[in-house]
Amino acid sequence: MLKRGKFSVLSDEELMLHICNGEELAFDEIYRRYSKRLMGFFVRMLNFDKTLAEDALQDLFLKIAEAPEKFDGSRSFKTWVFCVASNSCKNHYRHQKIVYESKDELKYLNNGINENEFLKTASKMDGVEFRKILEETLNALTAEKKEAFILKYQEDKSIADIAFIQGCPEGSVKSRLHYTIKILEEKLKIFKP
């Protein structure tokens, strides 16, 4: 049996082979490598509901522990685990039938405030306000567009990886990203100097 330090030099795919053989330290290493990133992914995808994100993370690692053989060793573990995480979020959205409040946000932005005054005031806002508007805008998008944006710009996934994770053609991913960027440009234009 390998010691803990030796597991740290193995690839993710090799660790999964050890997990299939019941090696607890291999599972601990996979958890150490991916728990923070996956938690961040779940938090962003589940509208910053930390409790829900923690539950989703626990469920994902429980699935790995209970059925590690479901991992296809010919694929990248990193892409596979994000695919499983993505499916978990999609299931959540399906079951909860989340309704986005984009109409309320648009009403607020178009309520007759002098646009020049509004832009001057808004441009003075700090990074916290920028982040808040960014997250509100992302939360108002469909789950697919939000997920594509997070995977591309916050998880540094390639278009091909995102297409695999989302189970769609690469052209659909490009379209989702293009649409999302256009909306973000519009919503965040107040922060341009």
Residue, then its C-alpha position, 0 to 999 in steps of 0.5 A: m500500500l502506498k503512503r499518503g505522500k506517494f499519492s500526491v505524485l499520482s495523476d488524477e486518473e491513477l488515483m481513481l484506479h486506487i480508489c476503485n481498489g478501496e484505497e482511502l488515501a487516494f480518495d483523500e488526495i482527490y478530495r484535497r485536489y478538487s474540493k475547493r474548486l468544485m465548491g467554488f463552482f457549486v457556490r457560483m452555479l447555485n446562486f451563492d447558496k453556500t448550504l446548497a453548494e456544500d450539499a452538492l459537493q458532499d453528494l458528488f464526493l459520495k458518488i465518487a466514493e460509492a461508485p468510482e468505477k463509473f469514471d471512464g479512465s480513458r477520459s480526463f478526470k478533471t473534465w469528468v468531475f466537472c461534468v458530474a458537477s454540471n449535471s448535479c446543478k442541472n438537476h437542481y434547476r430542473h427540480q427547483k424550477i428557479v425563476y430569474e428576476s431579470k425583469d425587476e432588474l431591467k425595470y430598476l435600470n429603466n425607471g427614468i433616472n437621468e442616464n448621465e447622472f446615473l452613469k457618473t454615480a455608478s462609475k464611482m462604485d467600488g469593486v464590491e458593487f461591480r461584483k454584485i452586479l456581475e453576479e446578479t446579471l449572471n444569476a439572471l441568465t439561463a443555467e446553460k449560459k451562466e455555466a458556460f461563462i463560469l467554466k470558460y472564464q473562471e475555471d479556464k475550460s476550453i470550448a471543447d471541454i465545455a461542450f463535453i460538459q454541457g453535452c452540446p456542440e461547440g457552436s452552441v457553447k460559442s453562442r452562449l458565451h457570445y450572448t452572455i458577453k453582450i449582456l455583461e457589456e451592457k449591464l456593466k457599461i456603467f463601470k467604464p471610465 
